[in-house]
Amino acid sequence: MFSTLTQIMLVVLIGTITWQALVKGTGKDAKPRDYLAWVGLVLMLFFLILSFITPNDPAVTTFGSILTFPLKPLGLSILLLFLALTGEIKKKEKTITPKGMNQIWIAFLILTIFSLPLMANLLANRVQNDAIIGFQAALRRPQKVGAIVLLGHSATQLSLLAPNQIQLNDQSDRILQTVQEYQRQLDLNNFAKIIVSAGPRSGFDNAPNQSNRPEADKIAVTLESLGIPPQDIWRERTGLDVRSSAEAVKTQFVDRGKISKRVILVTSALNMQRARQTFAQLGISTIPSPAGFYSLQPDSTPRLRVSSTQKGSCDTLSITISNARKVRISDFVPSAEGLLISTRVINEFWTSVYYFLRGWLAPTLDAIPQLKDFGC
């Protein structure tokens, strides 16, 4: 119902803007440049409609990356510099207007602030806060489940020189996290199935001498090399993103009675919240098992925080793990890695906004159990 209402509102908005442009926006004083601007706006709105109808179409995906480029630190900075260089510089006098100078300063500040490792760590920590709690709970989880769902999009790297060779990247820790979850289930005398959801990579359909096999096949081979029995690995070869993977898991496994509606979900800590809400919207309850934290640095020292609660005569102690990494001078020096992390956090925000407008996110989630050491 929510998805239908948002689509109706979008169509009404597009119709209103188009009517303003084509009916009220034309007149004797209209210039050709104005008409071109409106044509560009109509094309933009047309692709926005397509993104709601066929979100996985390559043309729509490419347009989406172009449309959201100015909404990221690097893209916004480049746009401001472009506007300053093309419209605010007096060529004859070789001077720049105050407006152009302000645009340059804003671009400088945006690049500097979002490139700081300190800012990147703060942004990532805020987004991954719930994932940290889920990771703590995963260390001593007693629940038995029928399946472990691994969202494997971009968890491996395609080798053009050696098509049969498997290469890992900075997202591959999800594979190791899945192996650990499988081992925990074995320790509970439970033989859970692993569902690897990852479709073909985009951009390699016409590559010469390159079979663009689903990424799930490559990940399955990696899992087998790490000791997972082949019969315990189920491959889902159509998922291209979180939503399509959730739909495939529901139709291929849950609806057919192969697994229950409660699974362990393994994905990156950055999009764990969106992934859980997406699965919940389809009626699948998930136990989070995040991987790939940006907010917990490799050289950090875990800090234990003990808190107590009292209900009557009963005292309960709770232990929480946090990052105790000290702030250093290098955290105030801009770096390419800091800009990359900040951009990924902001990109996840805009993706979540899109999912919200589509009605793909459940409003509530099952609470993540906290670690309790002592209680009564």
RODO-2510 file (C-alpha; in nm, 4 decimals, decimal comma):
residues 376
     n   res          X          Y          Z
     1     m     0,0000     0,0000     0,0000
     2     f     0,2787     0,2415     0,0906
     3     s     0,4656     0,1586    -0,2308
     4     t     0,1529     0,2260    -0,4374
     5     l     0,0936     0,5621    -0,2688
     6     t     0,4521     0,6749    -0,3252
     7     q     0,4327     0,5816    -0,6929
     8     i     0,1039     0,7702    -0,7332
     9     m     0,2528     1,0753    -0,5627
    10     l     0,5558     1,0558    -0,7912
    11     v     0,3408     1,0408    -1,1038
    12     v     0,1338     1,3405    -0,9852
    13     l     0,4510     1,5371    -0,9117
    14     i     0,5975     1,4582    -1,2527
    15     g     0,2748     1,5530    -1,4257
    16     t     0,2577     1,8854    -1,2404
    17     i     0,6153     1,9789    -1,3249
    18     t     0,5718     1,8785    -1,6890
    19     w     0,2524     2,0836    -1,7182
    20     q     0,4257     2,3856    -1,5660
    21     a     0,7105     2,3460    -1,8157
    22     l     0,5128     2,2845    -2,1338
    23     v     0,2010     2,4944    -2,0728
    24     k     0,2750     2,7756    -1,8311
    25     g     0,6466     2,7916    -1,8898
    26     t     0,6257     2,8829    -2,2566
    27     g     0,5746     3,2324    -2,3861
    28     k     0,7053     3,5047    -2,6092
    29     d     1,0059     3,5707    -2,3893
    30     a     1,1139     3,2059    -2,3731
    31     k     1,4666     3,1368    -2,4997
    32     p     1,5981     2,8246    -2,6760
    33     r     1,8187     2,7577    -2,3735
    34     d     1,5073     2,7484    -2,1552
    35     y     1,3500     2,4881    -2,3812
    36     l     1,6646     2,2731    -2,3675
    37     a     1,6663     2,2958    -1,9900
    38     w     1,3077     2,1748    -1,9746
    39     v     1,3811     1,8933    -2,2184
    40     g     1,6630     1,7833    -1,9893
    41     l     1,4267     1,7977    -1,6919
    42     v     1,1665     1,5877    -1,8741
    43     l     1,4334     1,3271    -1,9607
    44     m     1,5452     1,3222    -1,5989
    45     l     1,1915     1,2649    -1,4765
    46     f     1,1463     0,9946    -1,7406
    47     f     1,4462     0,8023    -1,6071
    48     l     1,3208     0,8510    -1,2524
    49     i     0,9972     0,6797    -1,3512
    50     l     1,1946     0,3956    -1,5116
    51     s     1,3959     0,3560    -1,1916
    52     f     1,0713     0,2760    -1,0121
    53     i     0,9573     0,0340    -1,2824
    54     t     1,2819    -0,1434    -1,3813
    55     p     1,5444    -0,0525    -1,1174
    56     n     1,7955    -0,3153    -1,2378
    57     d     1,8021    -0,2068    -1,6012
    58     p     2,1612    -0,1142    -1,7030
    59     a     2,0537     0,2186    -1,8542
    60     v     1,8630     0,3116    -1,5388
    61     t     2,1563     0,2084    -1,3186
    62     t     2,3960     0,4214    -1,5221
    63     f     2,1610     0,7184    -1,5121
    64     g     2,1189     0,6747    -1,1374
    65     s     2,4924     0,6932    -1,0807
    66     i     2,5069     1,0141    -1,2874
    67     l     2,2064     1,1655    -1,1114
    68     t     2,3437     1,0975    -0,7625
    69     f     2,6975     1,2092    -0,8486
    70     p     2,6384     1,5715    -0,7317
    71     l     2,4898     1,4341    -0,4081
    72     k     2,8266     1,2994    -0,2957
    73     p     3,1259     1,4971    -0,1620
    74     l     3,3455     1,4586    -0,4699
    75     g     3,0643     1,5183    -0,7170
    76     l     2,9333     1,8262    -0,5343
    77     s     3,2835     1,9723    -0,5125
    78     i     3,3460     1,9196    -0,8846
    79     l     3,0085     2,0774    -0,9674
    80     l     3,0835     2,3854    -0,7553
    81     l     3,4275     2,4240    -0,9122
    82     f     3,2763     2,3873    -1,2598
    83     l     3,0165     2,6561    -1,1894
    84     a     3,2827     2,8875    -1,0504
    85     l     3,5165     2,8375    -1,3460
    86     t     3,2525     2,8697    -1,6183
    87     g     3,0186     3,1365    -1,4890
    88     e     3,1879     3,3443    -1,2262
    89     i     3,5215     3,4337    -1,3892
    90     k     3,5600     3,7555    -1,5857
    91     k     3,7911     3,6585    -1,8706
    92     k     3,8769     4,0100    -1,9811
    93     e     3,9621     4,1316    -1,6324
    94     k     4,1014     3,7929    -1,5269
    95     t     3,9202     3,8139    -1,1950
    96     i     3,6663     3,5998    -1,0148
    97     t     3,3424     3,7242    -0,8661
    98     p     3,2652     3,6954    -0,4924
    99     k     3,0050     3,4302    -0,5725
   100     g     3,2633     3,2233    -0,7581
   101     m     3,5096     3,2592    -0,4722
   102     n     3,2478     3,1351    -0,2295
   103     q     3,1803     2,8335    -0,4499
   104     i     3,5510     2,7488    -0,4575
   105     w     3,5785     2,7786    -0,0806
   106     i     3,2727     2,5583    -0,0271
   107     a     3,4154     2,2946    -0,2604
   108     f     3,7470     2,3092    -0,0730
   109     l     3,5776     2,2659     0,2651
   110     i     3,3614     1,9761     0,1444
   111     l     3,6603     1,7853     0,0084
   112     t     3,8697     1,8572     0,3153
   113     i     3,6100     1,7701     0,5787
   114     f     3,4877     1,4476     0,4177
   115     s     3,8452     1,3361     0,3465
   116     l     3,9415     1,3524     0,7135
   117     p     3,9784     1,0030     0,8656
   118     l     3,8203     1,1393     1,1826
   119     m     3,5040     1,2470     0,9977
   120     a     3,4898     0,9208     0,8028
   121     n     3,5181     0,7225     1,1259
   122     l     3,2414     0,9258     1,2925
   123     l     3,0045     0,8790     0,9977
   124     a     3,0733     0,5067     0,9726
   125     n     3,0400     0,4572     1,3470
   126     r     2,6969     0,6225     1,3484
   127     v     2,5698     0,4054     1,0638
   128     q     2,7256     0,0833     1,1950
   129     n     2,6230     0,1231     1,5574
   130     d     2,3435    -0,1353     1,5365
   131     a     2,5694    -0,3655     1,3359
   132     i     2,8290    -0,3575     1,6141
   133     i     2,5627    -0,4756     1,8575
   134     g     2,4704    -0,7526     1,6152
   135     f     2,8328    -0,8585     1,5838
   136     q     2,8680    -0,8785     1,9616
   137     a     2,5569    -1,0948     1,9819
   138     a     2,6890    -1,3231     1,7067
   139     l     2,9946    -1,4153     1,9133
   140     r     2,7847    -1,6127     2,1622
   141     r     2,4601    -1,6783     1,9797
   142     p     2,2728    -1,9909     2,0975
   143     q     1,9984    -1,9910     1,8305
   144     k     1,9721    -2,2669     1,5736
   145     v     1,8573    -2,1730     1,2240
   146     g     1,7914    -2,3609     0,9065
   147     a     1,9850    -2,1315     0,6726
   148     i     2,2574    -1,8693     0,6564
   149     v     2,1964    -1,6137     0,3798
   150     l     2,5083    -1,4523     0,2360
   151     l     2,4563    -1,1401     0,0244
   152     g     2,7613    -1,1826    -0,1931
   153     h     2,7304    -0,8883    -0,4323
   154     s     3,0828    -0,7598    -0,5150
   155     a     3,2418    -0,9974    -0,2610
   156     t     3,4886    -1,1211    -0,5236
   157     q     3,6846    -0,9573    -0,8005
   158     l     3,6636    -1,0578    -1,1655
   159     s     3,9962    -1,1396    -1,3264
   160     l     4,0089    -1,0563    -1,6966
   161     l     4,3431    -1,2305    -1,7498
   162     a     4,2501    -1,5503    -1,5661
   163     p     3,8732    -1,6101    -1,5875
   164     n     3,8872    -1,9233    -1,3697
   165     q     4,0887    -1,7583    -1,0957
   166     i     3,9097    -1,6309    -0,7847
   167     q     4,0254    -1,2956    -0,6492
   168     l     3,9116    -1,1453    -0,3210
   169     n     3,8687    -0,7775    -0,2347
   170     d     3,7867    -0,5572     0,0637
   171     q     3,4303    -0,6934     0,0678
   172     s     3,5363    -1,0581     0,0882
   173     d     3,5312    -1,0751     0,4682
   174     r     3,1625    -1,1598     0,4326
   175     i     3,2717    -1,5007     0,3053
   176     l     3,4833    -1,5651     0,6143
   177     q     3,1995    -1,4439     0,8368
   178     t     2,9702    -1,6987     0,6710
   179     v     3,2182    -1,9784     0,7428
   180     q     3,2309    -1,8750     1,1078
   181     e     2,8507    -1,8740     1,1315
   182     y     2,8390    -2,2211     0,9754
   183     q     3,0931    -2,3441     1,2303
   184     r     2,8889    -2,1969     1,5169
   185     q     2,5852    -2,3885     1,3953
   186     l     2,7928    -2,7083     1,3854
   187     d     2,8974    -2,6445     1,7457
   188     l     2,5249    -2,6409     1,8276
   189     n     2,4847    -2,9777     1,6467
   190     n     2,2928    -2,8053     1,3713
   191     f     2,3658    -2,8556     1,0011
   192     a     2,2496    -2,5291     0,8479
   193     k     2,2408    -2,4573     0,4774
   194     i     2,4273    -2,1631     0,3244
   195     i     2,2379    -1,9629     0,0607
   196     v     2,4762    -1,7585    -0,1531
   197     s     2,2851    -1,4841    -0,3350
   198     a     2,4782    -1,3036    -0,6086
   199     g     2,3923    -1,2668    -0,9759
   200     p     2,6125    -1,1823    -1,2756
   201     r     2,8351    -0,8776    -1,2514
   202     s     2,7265    -0,5744    -1,4470
   203     g     2,9509    -0,4305    -1,7157
   204     f     3,1055    -0,7574    -1,8342
   205     d     2,8342    -0,8950    -2,0624
   206     n     3,0283    -0,8300    -2,3818
   207     a     3,3800    -0,8845    -2,2537
   208     p     3,5867    -1,0913    -2,4992
   209     n     3,6824    -1,4431    -2,3869
   210     q     3,5009    -1,3873    -2,0589
   211     s     3,2041    -1,5873    -1,9380
   212     n     3,0064    -1,3634    -1,7057
   213     r     2,8981    -1,6359    -1,4675
   214     p     2,6947    -1,5488    -1,1585
   215     e     2,9115    -1,4407    -0,8712
   216     a     2,7383    -1,6973    -0,6506
   217     d     2,9268    -1,9745    -0,8335
   218     k     3,2653    -1,8194    -0,7573
   219     i     3,1751    -1,7634    -0,3930
   220     a     3,0505    -2,1213    -0,3627
   221     v     3,3855    -2,2506    -0,4875
   222     t     3,5607    -2,0335    -0,2292
   223     l     3,3382    -2,1686     0,0484
   224     e     3,4130    -2,5248    -0,0591
   225     s     3,7862    -2,4525    -0,0452
   226     l     3,7350    -2,3311     0,3124
   227     g     3,5848    -2,6615     0,4196
   228     i     3,2109    -2,6190     0,3614
   229     p     3,0511    -2,9358     0,2155
   230     p     2,9098    -2,8725    -0,1341
   231     q     2,5720    -3,0190    -0,0401
   232     d     2,5313    -2,7504     0,2262
   233     i     2,5744    -2,4651    -0,0227
   234     w     2,2718    -2,3450    -0,2175
   235     r     2,3328    -2,0989    -0,4994
   236     e     2,0929    -1,8163    -0,5793
   237     r     2,2116    -1,6770    -0,9138
   238     t     1,9672    -1,3923    -0,9863
   239     g     2,0122    -1,1394    -0,7037
   240     l     2,1674    -0,8148    -0,8234
   241     d     2,1046    -0,6070    -0,5129
   242     v     1,9581    -0,6375    -0,1645
   243     r     1,5951    -0,6199    -0,2797
   244     s     1,6230    -0,8727    -0,5639
   245     s     1,8179    -1,1103    -0,3389
   246     a     1,5521    -1,0883    -0,0683
   247     e     1,2779    -1,1566    -0,3237
   248     a     1,4706    -1,4539    -0,4633
   249     v     1,5281    -1,6046    -0,1186
   250     k     1,1573    -1,5696    -0,0437
   251     t     1,0285    -1,7215    -0,3685
   252     q     1,2914    -1,9923    -0,4172
   253     f     1,3405    -2,1114    -0,0609
   254     v     1,0900    -1,9742     0,1930
   255     d     0,7720    -2,0073    -0,0132
   256     r     0,8710    -2,3595    -0,1218
   257     g     0,9236    -2,4693     0,2375
   258     k     1,2966    -2,5367     0,2042
   259     i     1,3833    -2,3033     0,4928
   260     s     1,1958    -2,1261     0,7702
   261     k     1,1214    -1,7549     0,7829
   262     r     1,4061    -1,6929     1,0292
   263     v     1,7612    -1,6907     0,8928
   264     i     2,1058    -1,5594     0,9751
   265     l     2,1878    -1,2717     0,7401
   266     v     2,5492    -1,2026     0,6462
   267     t     2,6341    -0,8788     0,4671
   268     s     2,8504    -0,5722     0,5154
   269     a     2,7989    -0,3735     0,8335
   270     l     2,7290    -0,0611     0,6289
   271     n     2,4087    -0,1907     0,4692
   272     m     2,3022    -0,4385     0,7381
   273     q     2,0183    -0,2177     0,8638
   274     r     1,8746    -0,1687     0,5143
   275     a     1,9150    -0,5381     0,4352
   276     r     1,7314    -0,6463     0,7520
   277     q     1,4466    -0,4033     0,6856
   278     t     1,4204    -0,5276     0,3270
   279     f     1,3944    -0,8910     0,4334
   280     a     1,1492    -0,8003     0,7103
   281     q     0,9241    -0,6208     0,4606
   282     l     0,8956    -0,9560     0,2788
   283     g     0,8140    -1,1403     0,5994
   284     i     1,1595    -1,2899     0,6649
   285     s     1,3047    -1,2445     1,0130
   286     t     1,6831    -1,2040     1,0158
   287     i     1,9545    -1,2502     1,2749
   288     p     2,2329    -1,0031     1,1843
   289     s     2,5872    -1,1209     1,1275
   290     p     2,7710    -0,8162     0,9880
   291     a     3,1209    -0,7996     0,8448
   292     g     3,3550    -0,5334     0,7114
   293     f     3,3423    -0,2630     0,9765
   294     y     3,4862     0,0767     0,8879
   295     s     3,4378     0,2229     1,2357
   296     l     3,6502    -0,0382     1,4152
   297     q     4,0049     0,0154     1,2948
   298     p     4,2571    -0,2729     1,2796
   299     d     4,4923    -0,1043     1,5272
   300     s     4,2185    -0,0313     1,7810
   301     t     4,1924    -0,1809     2,1282
   302     p     3,8505    -0,3060     2,2400
   303     r     3,7107    -0,1255     2,5419
   304     l     3,4755    -0,3072     2,7768
   305     r     3,1902    -0,1090     2,9269
   306     v     2,9976    -0,2689     3,2115
   307     s     2,6525    -0,1385     3,2976
   308     s     2,4096    -0,2675     3,5580
   309     t     2,0331    -0,2604     3,5787
   310     q     1,8209    -0,3401     3,8817
   311     k     1,4661    -0,4688     3,8932
   312     g     1,3602    -0,5242     4,2495
   313     s     1,6200    -0,7438     4,4126
   314     c     1,7715    -0,8613     4,0825
   315     d     2,0889    -0,7077     3,9395
   316     t     2,1955    -0,7676     3,5788
   317     l     2,5356    -0,6817     3,4353
   318     s     2,5752    -0,6084     3,0652
   319     i     2,9065    -0,5941     2,8779
   320     t     2,9435    -0,3738     2,5701
   321     i     3,2445    -0,3653     2,3381
   322     s     3,3439    -0,0330     2,1846
   323     n     3,6333     0,1072     1,9861
   324     a     3,9072     0,2506     2,2064
   325     r     4,1255     0,3826     1,9263
   326     k     4,2912     0,7069     2,0277
   327     v     4,2662     1,0137     1,8095
   328     r     4,5954     1,0841     1,6334
   329     i     4,7348     1,3726     1,4354
   330     s     4,7024     1,1705     1,1154
   331     d     4,3238     1,1650     1,1654
   332     f     4,3202     1,5357     1,0793
   333     v     4,5146     1,4859     0,7550
   334     p     4,2860     1,4368     0,4509
   335     s     4,3265     1,1046     0,2746
   336     a     4,1759     0,9221    -0,0222
   337     e     4,0651     0,6374     0,2055
   338     g     3,8763     0,8802     0,4280
   339     l     3,6942     1,0243     0,1263
   340     l     3,6112     0,6721     0,0060
   341     i     3,4566     0,5706     0,3393
   342     s     3,2595     0,8953     0,3668
   343     t     3,1300     0,8489     0,0125
   344     r     3,0198     0,4928     0,0834
   345     v     2,8306     0,6049     0,3945
   346     i     2,6555     0,8840     0,2025
   347     n     2,5787     0,6500    -0,0867
   348     e     2,4172     0,4072     0,1584
   349     f     2,2049     0,6945     0,2891
   350     w     2,0707     0,7830    -0,0555
   351     t     2,0112     0,4156    -0,1345
   352     s     1,8096     0,3839     0,1866
   353     v     1,6057     0,6896     0,0837
   354     y     1,5284     0,5220    -0,2491
   355     y     1,4271     0,1999    -0,0733
   356     f     1,2050     0,3996     0,1598
   357     l     1,0283     0,5729    -0,1299
   358     r     0,9695     0,2365    -0,2930
   359     g     0,8168     0,0995     0,0270
   360     w     1,0806    -0,1729     0,0504
   361     l     1,1764    -0,1083     0,4138
   362     a     0,9875    -0,2512     0,7100
   363     p     0,9106     0,0108     0,9779
   364     t     1,0163    -0,2148     1,2684
   365     l     1,2714    -0,4904     1,3272
   366     d     1,3246    -0,7604     1,5843
   367     a     1,5470    -0,6330     1,8653
   368     i     1,9058    -0,7565     1,8696
   369     p     1,9731    -0,9447     2,1962
   370     q     2,2421    -0,7907     2,4138
   371     l     2,5182    -0,9929     2,5742
   372     k     2,4375    -1,0589     2,9389
   373     d     2,7049    -1,1991     3,1663
   374     f     2,5200    -1,2139     3,4935
   375     g     2,1511    -1,1993     3,5635
   376     c     1,8631    -1,3582     3,7488
***
